[in-house]
Amino acid sequence: MGQELRALAHFSKIPSEYLYGTDINGSFLTTAYDLFKDRSTFEGTLVQADIFQSGLFDAGGAFEAWEGRFTVIHAGLFLHLFNLQQQIEVCKMVTKLLSGRPGSIFLGEMVGCRGGGERGEGKDVKFWKQGEERKQFLHDEESFKAMWDEVAEMTSTIDMWKVESKFTPREKEADGNGSKGCAFFVGEGIGWLTFSVKRL
């Protein structure tokens, strides 16, 4: 719904014309103007796009003229939706969107897992409805760094990034009565990962 962009514009006083957002569901982007009542004041660029779609940077593509455009890219509650290979593809896209200037940064937060690993099968699946199971890869500090090292190698940007992250274990397990507790993923070792990847 672009709430982070609105917060930057409202509280941090960043001119909204410098703010960009994208979501696979275009209705979120359009109805957000009604939710925040800012159709006449918020001037950010909101674009519907599937990050796995080919041709995003081509003429007429959703990301046309966006290559190297951004000094800050934020991915909130996003990477944990995908398996490891999909996450690598997303991060390769981020390196293409991010400016080549030192200090440009990719940051965000996601559900994590101590030891890093794939979730989505067996007794640990309690979030997705039956028939909708997915296989997410959840990170801790080491696995996130390892993934980004692979991204750097694939994009010929080895030794050009400072990668930092922090894994915080969830405080309590789901309470057993249908509530998700402190996280919507359940199971041993689940927690919260915040991360930043800064171009050197």
C-alpha positions in Angstrom: 0.0 0.0 0.0 3.0 2.3 -0.1 2.9 3.1 3.6 6.7 3.2 3.9 6.8 5.8 1.1 4.1 7.9 2.7 6.0 7.8 6.0 9.1 9.0 4.2 7.2 11.8 2.6 5.1 12.8 5.7 7.5 12.3 8.6 11.0 12.6 6.9 9.8 15.4 4.6 11.4 13.7 1.5 9.7 15.1 -1.6 7.4 12.4 -2.8 8.4 12.9 -6.5 11.7 11.2 -5.6 9.9 8.1 -4.2 9.1 4.9 -6.3 7.3 1.8 -5.4 6.2 -1.4 -7.1 3.8 -4.3 -6.3 2.6 -7.3 -8.3 -1.0 -6.4 -7.3 -1.9 -3.1 -9.0 -5.1 -2.7 -7.0 -3.0 -2.2 -3.8 -1.3 0.8 -5.5 -4.4 2.5 -6.6 -6.6 1.9 -3.6 -3.8 3.2 -1.4 -4.7 6.8 -2.5 -8.2 6.3 -1.1 -6.8 4.8 2.1 -4.4 7.7 2.7 -6.5 10.4 1.1 -3.5 11.8 -0.8 -4.3 11.5 -4.4 -3.7 15.2 -4.9 -0.6 15.4 -2.7 1.4 12.2 -3.1 3.5 12.4 -6.3 5.5 9.2 -6.0 5.7 6.8 -8.9 3.8 3.5 -8.2 4.2 0.8 -10.8 2.6 -2.7 -11.1 5.2 -5.3 -11.9 6.1 -8.9 -11.5 9.8 -8.9 -10.6 10.2 -12.3 -12.4 8.7 -11.0 -15.6 11.2 -10.8 -18.5 11.7 -7.5 -20.3 11.1 -5.2 -17.3 14.0 -2.9 -18.4 13.0 -2.9 -22.1 11.3 -0.1 -23.9 7.7 -0.1 -22.6 8.7 -2.4 -19.6 7.6 -1.5 -16.1 11.2 -0.7 -15.1 12.2 1.2 -18.3 14.9 3.8 -17.5 15.2 2.5 -13.9 18.6 0.8 -14.3 21.1 2.3 -11.9 18.5 4.9 -10.8 18.2 4.3 -7.0 20.4 5.1 -4.1 18.2 3.3 -1.6 16.0 0.2 -2.2 13.9 -1.2 0.6 12.4 -4.7 0.5 10.0 -5.1 3.4 8.6 -8.6 4.2 9.4 -9.7 0.6 12.4 -12.0 0.2 11.0 -14.7 2.5 8.2 -15.3 0.1 10.5 -17.1 -2.3 12.9 -20.1 -2.5 16.7 -19.5 -2.7 17.0 -19.4 -6.4 14.2 -16.9 -6.7 15.8 -14.7 -4.0 19.0 -14.7 -6.0 17.2 -13.6 -9.1 15.5 -10.8 -7.1 18.8 -9.7 -5.7 20.4 -9.7 -9.1 17.6 -7.4 -10.2 18.3 -5.1 -7.2 21.9 -4.8 -8.2 20.7 -3.6 -11.6 18.3 -1.1 -10.1 20.8 0.2 -7.6 23.1 3.2 -8.4 26.8 2.4 -8.9 27.7 5.2 -6.5 29.4 4.2 -3.2 27.0 4.2 -0.3 24.0 3.1 -2.4 22.1 0.6 -0.2 19.7 -2.3 -0.3 18.0 -2.9 3.0 15.0 -4.6 4.5 13.5 -7.2 6.8 12.2 -10.7 6.5 11.2 -13.8 8.5 14.4 -15.7 9.2 15.5 -19.1 10.6 18.5 -20.0 12.7 20.9 -21.9 10.5 19.2 -20.8 7.3 17.2 -23.2 5.2 14.2 -24.0 3.2 10.8 -24.2 4.9 7.5 -25.3 3.4 7.1 -29.0 3.8 6.3 -31.5 6.5 5.2 -30.8 10.0 6.6 -27.2 9.9 3.9 -26.1 7.4 1.1 -24.4 9.4 0.7 -21.0 7.7 -0.3 -21.9 4.1 -3.7 -23.4 3.5 -3.7 -26.9 2.2 -2.8 -27.0 -1.5 -1.0 -23.6 -1.3 2.2 -24.8 0.3 5.3 -23.0 -0.8 9.0 -23.5 -0.2 10.5 -20.4 1.2 14.2 -20.1 2.1 14.6 -18.3 5.4 18.0 -16.8 6.4 20.2 -16.1 9.3 23.3 -13.9 9.1 25.6 -16.6 7.6 23.2 -17.8 4.9 22.2 -14.3 3.9 25.9 -13.4 3.4 26.5 -16.6 1.5 23.6 -15.8 -0.8 24.8 -12.3 -1.5 28.3 -13.6 -2.2 26.7 -15.7 -4.9 24.8 -12.7 -6.3 28.1 -10.7 -6.3 29.8 -13.4 -8.3 27.0 -13.7 -10.8 26.9 -9.9 -11.3 30.7 -9.5 -11.4 30.6 -7.2 -8.3 32.8 -9.3 -5.9 34.3 -7.3 -3.1 32.0 -4.3 -3.9 29.5 -4.8 -1.1 29.3 -4.5 2.7 26.8 -7.0 3.9 25.3 -6.7 7.4 22.4 -8.5 8.9 21.0 -9.4 12.3 18.9 -12.5 13.2 16.7 -12.2 16.3 14.9 -15.4 17.5 11.2 -15.2 17.9 10.2 -14.5 21.5 7.5 -17.2 21.8 5.9 -20.1 19.8 2.4 -19.7 18.4 -0.1 -20.1 21.2 -2.0 -23.1 19.7 -5.5 -21.6 19.5 -5.2 -20.3 15.9 -3.2 -17.2 16.7 0.1 -16.8 14.9 1.9 -15.5 18.0 4.8 -13.2 17.2 5.3 -14.4 13.6 3.2 -16.0 10.9 5.9 -18.7 10.3 6.1 -21.3 13.0 8.6 -24.0 14.0 11.9 -24.3 15.7 14.5 -21.6 15.1 12.2 -19.1 13.5 12.9 -15.4 14.0 13.4 -12.1 12.3 16.2 -11.0 10.0 17.1 -7.3 9.2 19.7 -6.7 6.6 21.6 -4.0 4.7 23.8 -4.4 1.6 25.9 -1.2 0.9 27.9 -0.6 -2.3 31.5 0.2 -1.5 
